[in-house]
Amino acid sequence: MSWFTDSRFGMFIHWGLYSAAGGRWKDLETPWVSEWLMRKFRIPRTEYRKLAADFNPTDFDADRWMRTAAEAGMKYMVITSKHHDGFAMFDSSWDDYNIVKATPFGRDPLKELAEAGKKHGVRLGFYYSHEQDWYEKGAYGNFWDFSKEERTPEAFDAYLNGKVRHQVKELLTNYGDVAILWFDTPHIITPEQSSSLRKFVRDLAPDCLVNSRLGGTGEWDYESLGDNQPPYKRFTMPTEGIGTMNESWGYKPFDHGYRTPEEVLQIMARLAACNANYMLNVGPDGTGKFPPESLTILKRVGEFLKVNGEALYGSSDLPIAYPDNRWGHVTRKKNCLYFWCFQGPGELRFYGIRNKIRSAEILGSGTAVPFSQYSNPEYDYHRMILAVPQGIATPFVIKVTCDGEIDCNVRAYYAGTMEE
Ligand code: FHN
């Protein structure tokens, strides 16, 4: 797991036939996430599949995608190999409902990404919708093409043992080392079926990680938080928060509700301070390009991490249960504390650290931060004050180097303020 927990930051990609539709069907615009287009308008599978005939993302450039992820500071990428619409974004011999056989594009983007990922040092994983598949009778989800009588437990089992196993095997054997198989939306899968699929994956690729949305009773490697769910505690299990930049996962050009780069960094800091990774989503369009708004966010985040990455990669949380601080969040590594500040400059007061401070500086610039400490051992009371000088633009990170491995009073309840 160590590569995963050290990485802390990855790119999620939702890309499929729905990206070409961009949330529109005939003269309707979906109020939902765009990848749910088929379900929202109950589009018959024979109609929906016609999108493939025009799907020709000639601007797709695996090298550029991977370079963009690497420059944003991301260490892994998970892309939708098959979303709920059932369309495989890779070459599959299961049937011809896939990007290579059904589209004029005819290329296998996952193959190209696997190659480019090696070049840019970004690990590749695959999202695979194992339960919902609106193209298949036996799978969960399509109640408009298939009757209740057709959607039996036996049919679901046949789908799992048929298409799912066949395609999972292709994904795990045709693309080199697969870092993660990212399953989604378990509703009806039984613990036995989840367990059996887990074993199938492990036998084929022992090092491939599996997320908790596999379903079942815990045979996964790490926990996925809910969509855009803030961390609700400090995690002791490897955990990943996932988030969108606007509201939709798939490309939706009329969804303009983008977060700012600073908001994205705040989410990252909050997750890291709770010991969790952050996988940030991009929804490329039907031609294969990232939306310009996403590129702006990625660029700014990359610039920040180039200077402050030390506070993120390989970091962990601080065992002080502190309430949400408006000024920011803390991560730690060995004998260092990293205060991610979104407010300031000013005096940051922080409580509970027993260590003696050796030095404090602004990451990147090396500007010294004057500090003072007060302790009353009788009450195990410890306070530090970091006086951030004027002229430092937010967000910034204060690196505090201590005299040894971080030691704190875990019952310190008041974690600090930033005051002018
Ligand atoms: O239904 C999907 C949704 O389209 C998207 O893929 C997200 C990503 O986490 N997962 C499901 C909803 O939780």
Boltz pocket constraint, residues with backbone or C-beta under 6 A from the ligand:
constraints:
  - pocket:
      binder: B
      contacts: [[A, 33], [A, 35], [A, 36], [A, 184], [A, 185], [A, 227], [A, 242], [A, 249]]
      max_distance: 6.0
